[in-house]
Amino acid sequence: MGNPEHRNETSITGFILLGLGILPELQTFLFLLFLLIYIVTVAGNFLIVVLVVADRHLHTPMYFFLGNLSCLEICYSSTLLPKMLASILTGDRTISFSGCLTQYYFFGFLVATECFLLSVMSYDRYLAICHPLHYAVHMRGRAWLRLAAGSWLGSFLGNGISMLSVSQLTFCGPNAIDHFFCDLVPLIRLSCNDPKMMETLAFIYSFIFLLGPFLLTVTSYICIIATILRIPSTRGRQKAFSTCSSHLIVVTIYYGTLLIVYMFPTTELMGDLKKVLSVAYMVLTPLANPLLYSLRNKEVKESLRKARKKFFF
């Protein structure tokens, strides 16, 4: 993709992550805040994975996908937050070219996987609420594995194509990325190549791995809400809605921020807003998952109560 003349001019071996542009006096506070969030996120999601694996009452499609989502959130947070914490603590904002590509690859891979998993979970709730009599037929053991494996494998291969294209770009300078991690759009803007091809690739990638799963999720929830509203009893509506309310909150937070960041054009004002929203889907969504699914889900709370009782007594 790159021009050979540009390749000969390439002298950049690393990048500088400008970060959030925060005041120096807030560095210590933000370091402690993000460190606490990271510890709680990893511990909370790990606890959900352990509960799903250990408690046979949670061996259902919904909790199988929840276990996958929690495992993904641990990897997701660990891809970006440790580097961000190290930069805040030491003041060293440099990252090597290979390190930047690695960070971008795993970030893009995990974001796409989460989009697919959220759409799979919404499809699972759609079958359970809208077609309960056919649920057992559609969600047999191998179907769980196929849907989960398809989400991971499709994202792994799809983002591999994107990273291969990014690795062919040439960078002649400057090398300052106006972000706190290596994302696709800032990298394209720093390259010496014609950005049109890569911007087209970025749009196609966002459409397939972001907008596509989002539309499937929205369609599932339109059908779910329409079915719930037709339930005659108030108690029946509350019970049906409680099975998907936690997932709906996570979907709203995640896609609400993600769509603004990747589907809206970047202006000077939007650039700062997008960095703030990136913190929301990078940091807050992985933190919200274990809290929402544990505090709002009776089966998870019951499993946690039994595990605590068994551990202490």
ZADO-1210 file (C-alpha; in nm, 4 decimals, padded with zeros to 6 digits):
<atoms>
<atom x="00.0000" y="00.0000" z="00.0000" code="MET" pos="1"/>
<atom x="00.2848" y="00.2360" z="00.0733" code="GLY" pos="2"/>
<atom x="00.4919" y="00.4321" z="-00.1792" code="ASN" pos="3"/>
<atom x="00.8543" y="00.3025" z="-00.1948" code="PRO" pos="4"/>
<atom x="00.9818" y="00.6616" z="-00.1752" code="GLU" pos="5"/>
<atom x="00.7927" y="00.7073" z="00.1489" code="HIS" pos="6"/>
<atom x="00.9338" y="00.3833" z="00.2832" code="ARG" pos="7"/>
<atom x="01.2858" y="00.5193" z="00.2368" code="ASN" pos="8"/>
<atom x="01.1864" y="00.8341" z="00.4291" code="GLU" pos="9"/>
<atom x="01.0345" y="00.6493" z="00.7211" code="THR" pos="10"/>
<atom x="01.2263" y="00.7217" z="01.0383" code="SER" pos="11"/>
<atom x="00.9635" y="00.6747" z="01.3076" code="ILE" pos="12"/>
<atom x="01.0286" y="00.3811" z="01.5388" code="THR" pos="13"/>
<atom x="00.7697" y="00.4752" z="01.7993" code="GLY" pos="14"/>
<atom x="00.4891" y="00.7116" z="01.8920" code="PHE" pos="15"/>
<atom x="00.4019" y="00.9520" z="02.1725" code="ILE" pos="16"/>
<atom x="00.0561" y="00.9143" z="02.3263" code="LEU" pos="17"/>
<atom x="-00.0642" y="01.2608" z="02.4241" code="LEU" pos="18"/>
<atom x="-00.3290" y="01.1155" z="02.6552" code="GLY" pos="19"/>
<atom x="-00.6309" y="01.3016" z="02.7889" code="LEU" pos="20"/>
<atom x="-00.4600" y="01.6389" z="02.8193" code="GLY" pos="21"/>
<atom x="-00.5296" y="01.6527" z="03.1935" code="ILE" pos="22"/>
<atom x="-00.3785" y="01.8968" z="03.4428" code="LEU" pos="23"/>
<atom x="-00.0540" y="01.7779" z="03.6109" code="PRO" pos="24"/>
<atom x="-00.2016" y="01.8169" z="03.9593" code="GLU" pos="25"/>
<atom x="-00.4702" y="01.5602" z="03.8750" code="LEU" pos="26"/>
<atom x="-00.2232" y="01.2881" z="03.7739" code="GLN" pos="27"/>
<atom x="-00.2042" y="01.1231" z="04.1173" code="THR" pos="28"/>
<atom x="-00.5805" y="01.1277" z="04.1626" code="PHE" pos="29"/>
<atom x="-00.6431" y="00.9776" z="03.8194" code="LEU" pos="30"/>
<atom x="-00.3771" y="00.7122" z="03.8702" code="PHE" pos="31"/>
<atom x="-00.5403" y="00.5965" z="04.1950" code="LEU" pos="32"/>
<atom x="-00.8880" y="00.6164" z="04.0401" code="LEU" pos="33"/>
<atom x="-00.7989" y="00.4122" z="03.7307" code="PHE" pos="34"/>
<atom x="-00.5992" y="00.1646" z="03.9393" code="LEU" pos="35"/>
<atom x="-00.8987" y="00.1070" z="04.1667" code="LEU" pos="36"/>
<atom x="-01.1290" y="00.0692" z="03.8659" code="ILE" pos="37"/>
<atom x="-00.8900" y="-00.1807" z="03.7058" code="TYR" pos="38"/>
<atom x="-00.8640" y="-00.3936" z="04.0224" code="ILE" pos="39"/>
<atom x="-01.2424" y="-00.3955" z="04.0758" code="VAL" pos="40"/>
<atom x="-01.3054" y="-00.4700" z="03.7073" code="THR" pos="41"/>
<atom x="-01.0693" y="-00.7685" z="03.6947" code="VAL" pos="42"/>
<atom x="-01.1824" y="-00.9049" z="04.0327" code="ALA" pos="43"/>
<atom x="-01.5543" y="-00.8628" z="03.9569" code="GLY" pos="44"/>
<atom x="-01.5410" y="-01.0206" z="03.6113" code="ASN" pos="45"/>
<atom x="-01.3162" y="-01.3022" z="03.7351" code="PHE" pos="46"/>
<atom x="-01.5684" y="-01.3753" z="04.0109" code="LEU" pos="47"/>
<atom x="-01.8485" y="-01.4040" z="03.7544" code="ILE" pos="48"/>
<atom x="-01.6408" y="-01.6434" z="03.5416" code="VAL" pos="49"/>
<atom x="-01.5740" y="-01.8605" z="03.8488" code="VAL" pos="50"/>
<atom x="-01.9432" y="-01.8614" z="03.9481" code="LEU" pos="51"/>
<atom x="-02.0569" y="-01.9557" z="03.5963" code="VAL" pos="52"/>
<atom x="-01.8057" y="-02.2405" z="03.5772" code="VAL" pos="53"/>
<atom x="-01.8579" y="-02.3716" z="03.9320" code="ALA" pos="54"/>
<atom x="-02.2359" y="-02.3470" z="03.9780" code="ASP" pos="55"/>
<atom x="-02.4254" y="-02.6019" z="03.7688" code="ARG" pos="56"/>
<atom x="-02.7432" y="-02.3938" z="03.8022" code="HIS" pos="57"/>
<atom x="-02.5721" y="-02.1325" z="03.5849" code="LEU" pos="58"/>
<atom x="-02.4880" y="-02.3779" z="03.3071" code="HIS" pos="59"/>
<atom x="-02.7386" y="-02.2208" z="03.0691" code="THR" pos="60"/>
<atom x="-02.6871" y="-02.0302" z="02.7427" code="PRO" pos="61"/>
<atom x="-02.7428" y="-01.6893" z="02.9033" code="MET" pos="62"/>
<atom x="-02.4766" y="-01.7428" z="03.1700" code="TYR" pos="63"/>
<atom x="-02.2438" y="-01.9181" z="02.9281" code="PHE" pos="64"/>
<atom x="-02.2426" y="-01.6007" z="02.7157" code="PHE" pos="65"/>
<atom x="-02.2110" y="-01.3909" z="03.0321" code="LEU" pos="66"/>
<atom x="-01.9006" y="-01.5898" z="03.1284" code="GLY" pos="67"/>
<atom x="-01.7549" y="-01.5236" z="02.7829" code="ASN" pos="68"/>
<atom x="-01.8331" y="-01.1539" z="02.8178" code="LEU" pos="69"/>
<atom x="-01.6683" y="-01.1341" z="03.1610" code="SER" pos="70"/>
<atom x="-01.3584" y="-01.3141" z="03.0323" code="CYS" pos="71"/>
<atom x="-01.3453" y="-01.0677" z="02.7435" code="LEU" pos="72"/>
<atom x="-01.3754" y="-00.7688" z="02.9789" code="GLU" pos="73"/>
<atom x="-01.0721" y="-00.8881" z="03.1755" code="ILE" pos="74"/>
<atom x="-00.8658" y="-00.9094" z="02.8546" code="CYS" pos="75"/>
<atom x="-01.0116" y="-00.5801" z="02.7306" code="TYR" pos="76"/>
<atom x="-00.9156" y="-00.3843" z="03.0429" code="SER" pos="77"/>
<atom x="-00.5720" y="-00.5493" z="03.0580" code="SER" pos="78"/>
<atom x="-00.4944" y="-00.4472" z="02.6999" code="THR" pos="79"/>
<atom x="-00.5141" y="-00.0737" z="02.7632" code="LEU" pos="80"/>
<atom x="-00.5280" y="00.0206" z="03.1310" code="LEU" pos="81"/>
<atom x="-00.1823" y="-00.1067" z="03.2470" code="PRO" pos="82"/>
<atom x="-00.0069" y="00.1014" z="02.9790" code="LYS" pos="83"/>
<atom x="-00.2260" y="00.3997" z="03.0649" code="MET" pos="84"/>
<atom x="-00.1461" y="00.3628" z="03.4363" code="LEU" pos="85"/>
<atom x="00.2263" y="00.3307" z="03.3669" code="ALA" pos="86"/>
<atom x="00.2184" y="00.6478" z="03.1534" code="SER" pos="87"/>
<atom x="00.0408" y="00.8449" z="03.4263" code="ILE" pos="88"/>
<atom x="00.2787" y="00.7177" z="03.6958" code="LEU" pos="89"/>
<atom x="00.6100" y="00.7592" z="03.5144" code="THR" pos="90"/>
<atom x="00.5250" y="01.0343" z="03.2675" code="GLY" pos="91"/>
<atom x="00.6677" y="00.8190" z="02.9859" code="ASP" pos="92"/>
<atom x="00.4125" y="00.8361" z="02.7051" code="ARG" pos="93"/>
<atom x="00.6210" y="00.6712" z="02.4356" code="THR" pos="94"/>
<atom x="00.5221" y="00.3425" z="02.2749" code="ILE" pos="95"/>
<atom x="00.7157" y="00.1453" z="02.0136" code="SER" pos="96"/>
<atom x="00.5798" y="00.0911" z="01.6640" code="PHE" pos="97"/>
<atom x="00.5360" y="-00.2831" z="01.7209" code="SER" pos="98"/>
<atom x="00.3830" y="-00.2177" z="02.0637" code="GLY" pos="99"/>
<atom x="00.1386" y="00.0296" z="01.9100" code="CYS" pos="100"/>
<atom x="00.0325" y="-00.2203" z="01.6427" code="LEU" pos="101"/>
<atom x="-00.0080" y="-00.4947" z="01.9032" code="THR" pos="102"/>
<atom x="-00.2199" y="-00.2704" z="02.1242" code="GLN" pos="103"/>
<atom x="-00.4347" y="-00.1654" z="01.8282" code="TYR" pos="104"/>
<atom x="-00.4840" y="-00.5250" z="01.7159" code="TYR" pos="105"/>
<atom x="-00.5983" y="-00.6618" z="02.0504" code="PHE" pos="106"/>
<atom x="-00.8131" y="-00.3565" z="02.1193" code="PHE" pos="107"/>
<atom x="-00.9916" y="-00.3832" z="01.7827" code="GLY" pos="108"/>
<atom x="-01.0260" y="-00.7602" z="01.8147" code="PHE" pos="109"/>
<atom x="-01.1826" y="-00.7368" z="02.1621" code="LEU" pos="110"/>
<atom x="-01.4154" y="-00.4479" z="02.0708" code="VAL" pos="111"/>
<atom x="-01.5484" y="-00.6417" z="01.7713" code="ALA" pos="112"/>
<atom x="-01.5868" y="-00.9576" z="01.9825" code="THR" pos="113"/>
<atom x="-01.7830" y="-00.7664" z="02.2456" code="GLU" pos="114"/>
<atom x="-02.0157" y="-00.6272" z="01.9787" code="CYS" pos="115"/>
<atom x="-02.0827" y="-00.9784" z="01.8507" code="PHE" pos="116"/>
<atom x="-02.1267" y="-01.1231" z="02.2005" code="LEU" pos="117"/>
<atom x="-02.3749" y="-00.8504" z="02.2957" code="LEU" pos="118"/>
<atom x="-02.5768" y="-00.9228" z="01.9813" code="SER" pos="119"/>
<atom x="-02.5645" y="-01.2983" z="02.0543" code="VAL" pos="120"/>
<atom x="-02.6860" y="-01.2341" z="02.4098" code="MET" pos="121"/>
<atom x="-02.9718" y="-01.0198" z="02.2789" code="SER" pos="122"/>
<atom x="-03.0637" y="-01.2992" z="02.0347" code="TYR" pos="123"/>
<atom x="-03.0636" y="-01.5434" z="02.3253" code="ASP" pos="124"/>
<atom x="-03.3054" y="-01.3179" z="02.5191" code="ARG" pos="125"/>
<atom x="-03.5163" y="-01.2769" z="02.2039" code="TYR" pos="126"/>
<atom x="-03.5611" y="-01.6533" z="02.1745" code="LEU" pos="127"/>
<atom x="-03.6294" y="-01.6929" z="02.5476" code="ALA" pos="128"/>
<atom x="-03.8990" y="-01.4234" z="02.5593" code="ILE" pos="129"/>
<atom x="-04.0491" y="-01.4217" z="02.2100" code="CYS" pos="130"/>
<atom x="-04.0242" y="-01.7952" z="02.1281" code="HIS" pos="131"/>
<atom x="-03.9973" y="-01.9770" z="02.4631" code="PRO" pos="132"/>
<atom x="-04.1356" y="-02.3066" z="02.3264" code="LEU" pos="133"/>
<atom x="-03.8598" y="-02.3247" z="02.0625" code="HIS" pos="134"/>
<atom x="-03.5815" y="-02.2000" z="02.2878" code="TYR" pos="135"/>
<atom x="-03.4499" y="-02.5432" z="02.3884" code="ALA" pos="136"/>
<atom x="-03.4356" y="-02.6516" z="02.0229" code="VAL" pos="137"/>
<atom x="-03.2440" y="-02.3451" z="01.9012" code="HIS" pos="138"/>
<atom x="-03.0117" y="-02.3199" z="02.2012" code="MET" pos="139"/>
<atom x="-02.8750" y="-02.6701" z="02.2359" code="ARG" pos="140"/>
<atom x="-02.5203" y="-02.7291" z="02.3623" code="GLY" pos="141"/>
<atom x="-02.3401" y="-02.7011" z="02.0308" code="ARG" pos="142"/>
<atom x="-02.5346" y="-02.3888" z="01.9364" code="ALA" pos="143"/>
<atom x="-02.3868" y="-02.2102" z="02.2409" code="TRP" pos="144"/>
<atom x="-02.0366" y="-02.3038" z="02.1327" code="LEU" pos="145"/>
<atom x="-02.0915" y="-02.2114" z="01.7678" code="ARG" pos="146"/>
<atom x="-02.2267" y="-01.8659" z="01.8510" code="LEU" pos="147"/>
<atom x="-01.9535" y="-01.7902" z="02.1050" code="ALA" pos="148"/>
<atom x="-01.6723" y="-01.9343" z="01.8912" code="ALA" pos="149"/>
<atom x="-01.8022" y="-01.7482" z="01.5850" code="GLY" pos="150"/>
<atom x="-01.7894" y="-01.4198" z="01.7774" code="SER" pos="151"/>
<atom x="-01.4276" y="-01.4726" z="01.8868" code="TRP" pos="152"/>
<atom x="-01.2969" y="-01.6238" z="01.5628" code="LEU" pos="153"/>
<atom x="-01.4730" y="-01.3815" z="01.3270" code="GLY" pos="154"/>
<atom x="-01.3353" y="-01.0822" z="01.5151" code="SER" pos="155"/>
<atom x="-00.9864" y="-01.2364" z="01.5367" code="PHE" pos="156"/>
<atom x="-00.9662" y="-01.2874" z="01.1599" code="LEU" pos="157"/>
<atom x="-01.1437" y="-00.9656" z="01.0642" code="GLY" pos="158"/>
<atom x="-00.9214" y="-00.7413" z="01.2714" code="ASN" pos="159"/>
<atom x="-00.6176" y="-00.9315" z="01.1424" code="GLY" pos="160"/>
<atom x="-00.6951" y="-00.7973" z="00.7939" code="ILE" pos="161"/>
<atom x="-00.7263" y="-00.4444" z="00.9320" code="SER" pos="162"/>
<atom x="-00.3958" y="-00.4689" z="01.1214" code="MET" pos="163"/>
<atom x="-00.2174" y="-00.6090" z="00.8157" code="LEU" pos="164"/>
<atom x="-00.3261" y="-00.2999" z="00.6236" code="SER" pos="165"/>
<atom x="-00.2130" y="-00.0670" z="00.9032" code="VAL" pos="166"/>
<atom x="00.1260" y="-00.2413" z="00.9223" code="SER" pos="167"/>
<atom x="00.1862" y="-00.1486" z="00.5571" code="GLN" pos="168"/>
<atom x="00.1475" y="00.2239" z="00.6248" code="LEU" pos="169"/>
<atom x="00.4536" y="00.4474" z="00.6272" code="THR" pos="170"/>
<atom x="00.5134" y="00.7149" z="00.8904" code="PHE" pos="171"/>
<atom x="00.7427" y="01.0105" z="00.8189" code="CYS" pos="172"/>
<atom x="00.6458" y="01.2296" z="01.1132" code="GLY" pos="173"/>
<atom x="00.5070" y="01.3769" z="01.3309" code="PRO" pos="174"/>
<atom x="00.4700" y="01.0864" z="01.5709" code="ASN" pos="175"/>
<atom x="00.2353" y="01.2302" z="01.8374" code="ALA" pos="176"/>
<atom x="-00.0976" y="01.0442" z="01.8672" code="ILE" pos="177"/>
<atom x="-00.3702" y="01.2679" z="02.0077" code="ASP" pos="178"/>
<atom x="-00.5167" y="00.9870" z="02.2161" code="HIS" pos="179"/>
<atom x="-00.4283" y="00.7702" z="02.5158" code="PHE" pos="180"/>
<atom x="-00.3987" y="00.4487" z="02.3127" code="PHE" pos="181"/>
<atom x="-00.3223" y="00.3420" z="01.9558" code="CYS" pos="182"/>
<atom x="-00.6474" y="00.3625" z="01.7633" code="ASP" pos="183"/>
<atom x="-00.7075" y="00.3277" z="01.3904" code="LEU" pos="184"/>
<atom x="-00.8104" y="00.6832" z="01.2950" code="VAL" pos="185"/>
<atom x="-00.5192" y="00.8634" z="01.4723" code="PRO" pos="186"/>
<atom x="-00.2737" y="00.6199" z="01.3110" code="LEU" pos="187"/>
<atom x="-00.4181" y="00.6826" z="00.9638" code="ILE" pos="188"/>
<atom x="-00.3828" y="01.0577" z="01.0116" code="ARG" pos="189"/>
<atom x="-00.0128" y="01.0251" z="01.0975" code="LEU" pos="190"/>
<atom x="00.0745" y="00.8139" z="00.7926" code="SER" pos="191"/>
<atom x="00.2342" y="00.9476" z="00.4742" code="CYS" pos="192"/>
<atom x="00.0013" y="00.7415" z="00.2566" code="ASN" pos="193"/>
<atom x="-00.3162" y="00.8541" z="00.0861" code="ASP" pos="194"/>
<atom x="-00.5677" y="00.8235" z="00.3697" code="PRO" pos="195"/>
<atom x="-00.8722" y="00.7616" z="00.1489" code="LYS" pos="196"/>
<atom x="-00.8166" y="00.3873" z="00.1101" code="MET" pos="197"/>
<atom x="-00.7580" y="00.3332" z="00.4817" code="MET" pos="198"/>
<atom x="-01.0527" y="00.5548" z="00.5773" code="GLU" pos="199"/>
<atom x="-01.2716" y="00.3479" z="00.3463" code="THR" pos="200"/>
<atom x="-01.1395" y="00.0308" z="00.5101" code="LEU" pos="201"/>
<atom x="-01.2071" y="00.1806" z="00.8544" code="ALA" pos="202"/>
<atom x="-01.5665" y="00.2629" z="00.7531" code="PHE" pos="203"/>
<atom x="-01.6259" y="-00.0882" z="00.6140" code="ILE" pos="204"/>
<atom x="-01.4745" y="-00.2433" z="00.9261" code="TYR" pos="205"/>
<atom x="-01.6905" y="-00.0260" z="01.1527" code="SER" pos="206"/>
<atom x="-02.0007" y="-00.1132" z="00.9507" code="PHE" pos="207"/>
<atom x="-01.9416" y="-00.4892" z="00.9688" code="ILE" pos="208"/>
<atom x="-01.8121" y="-00.5205" z="01.3244" code="PHE" pos="209"/>
<atom x="-01.9952" y="-00.2312" z="01.4918" code="LEU" pos="210"/>
<atom x="-02.3049" y="-00.1185" z="01.3062" code="LEU" pos="211"/>
<atom x="-02.4059" y="-00.4687" z="01.1925" code="GLY" pos="212"/>
<atom x="-02.4174" y="-00.6225" z="01.5446" code="PRO" pos="213"/>
<atom x="-02.5789" y="-00.3011" z="01.6742" code="PHE" pos="214"/>
<atom x="-02.8666" y="-00.3287" z="01.4249" code="LEU" pos="215"/>
<atom x="-02.9159" y="-00.6965" z="01.5142" code="LEU" pos="216"/>
<atom x="-02.9239" y="-00.6046" z="01.8833" code="THR" pos="217"/>
<atom x="-03.1738" y="-00.3221" z="01.8274" code="VAL" pos="218"/>
<atom x="-03.3974" y="-00.5483" z="01.6183" code="THR" pos="219"/>
<atom x="-03.3936" y="-00.8155" z="01.8900" code="SER" pos="220"/>
<atom x="-03.4894" y="-00.5665" z="02.1595" code="TYR" pos="221"/>
<atom x="-03.7691" y="-00.4131" z="01.9517" code="ILE" pos="222"/>
<atom x="-03.9215" y="-00.7603" z="01.9261" code="CYS" pos="223"/>
<atom x="-03.8565" y="-00.8277" z="02.2975" code="ILE" pos="224"/>
<atom x="-04.0208" y="-00.5032" z="02.4136" code="ILE" pos="225"/>
<atom x="-04.3178" y="-00.5568" z="02.1810" code="ALA" pos="226"/>
<atom x="-04.3661" y="-00.9076" z="02.3240" code="THR" pos="227"/>
<atom x="-04.3325" y="-00.7887" z="02.6853" code="ILE" pos="228"/>
<atom x="-04.5953" y="-00.5158" z="02.6322" code="LEU" pos="229"/>
<atom x="-04.8427" y="-00.7809" z="02.5130" code="ARG" pos="230"/>
<atom x="-04.8127" y="-00.9783" z="02.8396" code="ILE" pos="231"/>
<atom x="-05.1440" y="-00.9187" z="03.0254" code="PRO" pos="232"/>
<atom x="-05.0210" y="-00.9258" z="03.3881" code="SER" pos="233"/>
<atom x="-04.7972" y="-00.6584" z="03.5396" code="THR" pos="234"/>
<atom x="-04.6010" y="-00.9209" z="03.7310" code="ARG" pos="235"/>
<atom x="-04.5421" y="-01.1185" z="03.4120" code="GLY" pos="236"/>
<atom x="-04.4114" y="-00.8074" z="03.2340" code="ARG" pos="237"/>
<atom x="-04.1782" y="-00.7257" z="03.5233" code="GLN" pos="238"/>
<atom x="-04.0455" y="-01.0821" z="03.5341" code="LYS" pos="239"/>
<atom x="-03.9826" y="-01.0902" z="03.1588" code="ALA" pos="240"/>
<atom x="-03.8157" y="-00.7490" z="03.1590" code="PHE" pos="241"/>
<atom x="-03.5938" y="-00.8369" z="03.4564" code="SER" pos="242"/>
<atom x="-03.4288" y="-01.1158" z="03.2538" code="THR" pos="243"/>
<atom x="-03.2885" y="-00.8679" z="03.0016" code="CYS" pos="244"/>
<atom x="-03.2731" y="-00.5332" z="03.1854" code="SER" pos="245"/>
<atom x="-02.9061" y="-00.5696" z="03.2897" code="SER" pos="246"/>
<atom x="-02.8002" y="-00.6596" z="02.9373" code="HIS" pos="247"/>
<atom x="-03.0033" y="-00.3706" z="02.7949" code="LEU" pos="248"/>
<atom x="-02.8275" y="-00.1219" z="03.0254" code="ILE" pos="249"/>
<atom x="-02.4838" y="-00.2545" z="02.9222" code="VAL" pos="250"/>
<atom x="-02.5782" y="-00.2385" z="02.5532" code="VAL" pos="251"/>
<atom x="-02.7038" y="00.1202" z="02.5873" code="THR" pos="252"/>
<atom x="-02.3871" y="00.2428" z="02.7615" code="ILE" pos="253"/>
<atom x="-02.1519" y="00.0547" z="02.5294" code="TYR" pos="254"/>
<atom x="-02.3086" y="00.1313" z="02.1923" code="TYR" pos="255"/>
<atom x="-02.4127" y="00.4841" z="02.2896" code="GLY" pos="256"/>
<atom x="-02.0485" y="00.5827" z="02.3347" code="THR" pos="257"/>
<atom x="-01.8996" y="00.3562" z="02.0671" code="LEU" pos="258"/>
<atom x="-02.1229" y="00.4813" z="01.7838" code="LEU" pos="259"/>
<atom x="-02.0421" y="00.8456" z="01.8585" code="ILE" pos="260"/>
<atom x="-01.6684" y="00.7712" z="01.8646" code="VAL" pos="261"/>
<atom x="-01.6495" y="00.5702" z="01.5418" code="TYR" pos="262"/>
<atom x="-01.9468" y="00.6706" z="01.3271" code="MET" pos="263"/>
<atom x="-01.9363" y="01.0525" z="01.3636" code="PHE" pos="264"/>
<atom x="-01.6782" y="01.2719" z="01.1870" code="PRO" pos="265"/>
<atom x="-01.3932" y="01.3994" z="01.4038" code="THR" pos="266"/>
<atom x="-01.3837" y="01.7780" z="01.4422" code="THR" pos="267"/>
<atom x="-01.1736" y="01.9773" z="01.6906" code="GLU" pos="268"/>
<atom x="-01.4610" y="01.9830" z="01.9418" code="LEU" pos="269"/>
<atom x="-01.5635" y="01.6223" z="01.8752" code="MET" pos="270"/>
<atom x="-01.2020" y="01.5074" z="01.9161" code="GLY" pos="271"/>
<atom x="-01.1974" y="01.5980" z="02.2859" code="ASP" pos="272"/>
<atom x="-01.5480" y="01.4582" z="02.3377" code="LEU" pos="273"/>
<atom x="-01.4505" y="01.1312" z="02.1707" code="LYS" pos="274"/>
<atom x="-01.1524" y="01.0891" z="02.4042" code="LYS" pos="275"/>
<atom x="-01.3817" y="01.1303" z="02.7044" code="VAL" pos="276"/>
<atom x="-01.6342" y="00.8848" z="02.5584" code="LEU" pos="277"/>
<atom x="-01.3508" y="00.6411" z="02.4860" code="SER" pos="278"/>
<atom x="-01.2833" y="00.6311" z="02.8597" code="VAL" pos="279"/>
<atom x="-01.6522" y="00.5456" z="02.9101" code="ALA" pos="280"/>
<atom x="-01.6571" y="00.2357" z="02.6886" code="TYR" pos="281"/>
<atom x="-01.2986" y="00.1358" z="02.7740" code="MET" pos="282"/>
<atom x="-01.3150" y="00.1752" z="03.1517" code="VAL" pos="283"/>
<atom x="-01.6756" y="00.2085" z="03.2701" code="LEU" pos="284"/>
<atom x="-01.8411" y="-00.0663" z="03.0635" code="THR" pos="285"/>
<atom x="-01.6082" y="-00.3463" z="03.1845" code="PRO" pos="286"/>
<atom x="-01.6625" y="-00.2157" z="03.5389" code="LEU" pos="287"/>
<atom x="-02.0405" y="-00.1953" z="03.4968" code="ALA" pos="288"/>
<atom x="-02.0820" y="-00.5526" z="03.3704" code="ASN" pos="289"/>
<atom x="-02.0084" y="-00.7404" z="03.6951" code="PRO" pos="290"/>
<atom x="-02.1924" y="-00.4797" z="03.9042" code="LEU" pos="291"/>
<atom x="-02.5076" y="-00.4884" z="03.6921" code="LEU" pos="292"/>
<atom x="-02.5193" y="-00.8637" z="03.6461" code="TYR" pos="293"/>
<atom x="-02.4501" y="-00.9345" z="04.0135" code="SER" pos="294"/>
<atom x="-02.6667" y="-00.6655" z="04.1743" code="LEU" pos="295"/>
<atom x="-02.9664" y="-00.7001" z="03.9406" code="ARG" pos="296"/>
<atom x="-02.9664" y="-01.0757" z="03.8816" code="ASN" pos="297"/>
<atom x="-03.1251" y="-01.3044" z="04.1416" code="LYS" pos="298"/>
<atom x="-02.9562" y="-01.6232" z="04.0171" code="GLU" pos="299"/>
<atom x="-02.6090" y="-01.4675" z="04.0248" code="VAL" pos="300"/>
<atom x="-02.6731" y="-01.3258" z="04.3728" code="LYS" pos="301"/>
<atom x="-02.7961" y="-01.6647" z="04.4921" code="GLU" pos="302"/>
<atom x="-02.4901" y="-01.8375" z="04.3460" code="SER" pos="303"/>
<atom x="-02.2664" y="-01.5791" z="04.5118" code="LEU" pos="304"/>
<atom x="-02.4438" y="-01.6298" z="04.8462" code="ARG" pos="305"/>
<atom x="-02.3959" y="-02.0067" z="04.8273" code="LYS" pos="306"/>
<atom x="-02.0302" y="-01.9701" z="04.7306" code="ALA" pos="307"/>
<atom x="-01.9688" y="-01.7284" z="05.0180" code="ARG" pos="308"/>
<atom x="-02.1458" y="-01.9598" z="05.2621" code="LYS" pos="309"/>
<atom x="-01.9465" y="-02.2604" z="05.1402" code="LYS" pos="310"/>
<atom x="-01.6180" y="-02.0680" z="05.1592" code="PHE" pos="311"/>
<atom x="-01.6657" y="-01.9373" z="05.5126" code="PHE" pos="312"/>
<atom x="-01.8501" y="-02.2293" z="05.6719" code="PHE" pos="313"/>
</atoms>
